[in-house]
Amino acid sequence: MDRMQDDDLQEAAVLGVLTTRWVGRHYRYVAETGSTNDQLKAWVETGANDPPAGTVLLADYQSSGRGRLGRAWEAPRGSSLLFSVLLRPGWPAERAGWLVMLAGLAAAEAITATTGVAVGLKWPNDLMVATKGQWRKVGGLLVDSGLADGRVAQAIVGVGLNVNIPAADLPTAVTPPTSLLVATGQPVARRPLLCACLLHLEQWMERAERGHSPQPEWNGRLITIGEQVQATTPTGPLVEGLAEGTDEWGSLLVRDAVGKLHTVVAGDVSLRGR
Ligand code: BTN
């Protein structure tokens, strides 16, 4: 395979090989934008490009890419996969947490299918690979959900995967980063990986539409479970203890030293002593 040819992410190249039925069938490539999540949201709000469910916007470079908790998401031009998917699930609001789960599962499966690299998930939205006995972050998800009348009217699922970033160019981050180039020791073609992500996302969405919760499979991939963790929450105090699992909606269940079970709905987790 010609890797450079397989790296072409422009519309004709992607639509020529994409095997999905609806995710990515409306696909837009831009060489550069601020943030694909923000640009896709602007399209939805202004009606520009009239984006239907499944619309994908991919950028080869983001000048103000966003991570969770107000962090920046940086990747050198042409090195990575940076894209957002518009979904209109219409599910009851309590199922909003399913989106980050199924997007994480889809990206993890796609990475393994195209590169052979095993992927774990770090609660709630980090894609991790083990290199030299240490878990490192290879990607992250940013889901911006819009609720209306108690339902998830729309969601923009942002996916950032560090694909061909050399070790020396990896961004500094709270969770030690890596890339698929570093993990595999060779450049990875981005187009097959993108198409696999979209296909697995469509499959997980369709399972969820049929009422199948992604929580058991997601819980099974979480590297955080069974570990001593520290969880920082946006509003509450620091929670320390044993991460026992997640509830049906994706909240992390942490048992502290006196046996009290805490439900951590949002925040950040670090594995203690690592
Ligand atoms: C995180 O790990 O904190 C989430 C990172 C999400 C990054 C992706 S890149 C494509 C999309 N556009 C953004 O601005 N962010 C997401």
Boltz pocket constraint, residues with backbone or C-beta under 6 A from the ligand:
constraints:
  - pocket:
      binder: B
      contacts: [[A, 34], [A, 35], [A, 36], [A, 37], [A, 38], [A, 62], [A, 64], [A, 65], [A, 66], [A, 67], [A, 68], [A, 69], [A, 71], [A, 73], [A, 81], [A, 82], [A, 83], [A, 84], [A, 125], [A, 126], [A, 139], [A, 140], [A, 141], [A, 142], [A, 158], [A, 159], [A, 160], [A, 161]]
      max_distance: 6.0
